[in-house]
């Protein structure tokens, strides 16, 4: 089943997702069940805006250094160092205890996303990773609250387009000028209380949602349109595989072409 929902209405009402053919409204963060005529219990999943979070408007993430050395003939080991300003890595975000979702005991961190693969959480402002030589790479990095919601302040994220040549030299490539979309959450597995509110979050580049772009999101078999860049909660997700697809589109809903405009993930929801 597919339905189209606009995020413009999120401020007034939640997005209600039909699971197993059962249509119902549920604004509660707790599990919801209803007995059908054949006594089969079904859960109603909803998608709702996350409550307001600390903004960190002055937070800055920048790249302080990038070096590489060859690892064999076809790959290189790259070390990146960041500079973090007006933001405390490893600190607990002040509303973490009341957010009602998965939270890192290690605190605030950096989301390191290489070529739109699942992110690596960095609790220190540096990382070492391996890339193939002579291949363009997109590295999106942004500051994250302790409960994994991205900080969307103007300077809290940085995109690096680069490659490493066969001599181990890092070459900075032209900054992208086209809209891009980087997936962040959900990630991994969710169980117990963490499964009640599953964070849906992403990072956009060169796109102003609602003005020159939209994000078409599909959660399992239900699609909806997002026209505001913010985090959302998937509430009461059914057990098993939860499939999420994100596609950057124009304001008419036509998919945009180019690098990093579509991405899909599957996460696991346990009892």
Secondary structure, 3 states (H helix, E strand, C coil): CCCCCEHHHCCCCCEEECECCECCCCCCCCCCEEECCCCCEEECEEEEECCCCCCCCCCEEEEEEEEEEEECCCEEEEEEEEEEECCCCCCCCCCHHHHCCCCCCCCCEEEEEECCCCCEEECCCEEEEEEECCCCEEEEEEEECCCCCECCCCCCEEEEEEEECCCCCEEECCCCCCCEEEEEECCCEECHHHHCEEEEEEEEECCCECCCEEEEEEECCEEEEECCCCCEEEECCCCEEEEEEEEEECCCCCECCCCCCEEEEEEEECC
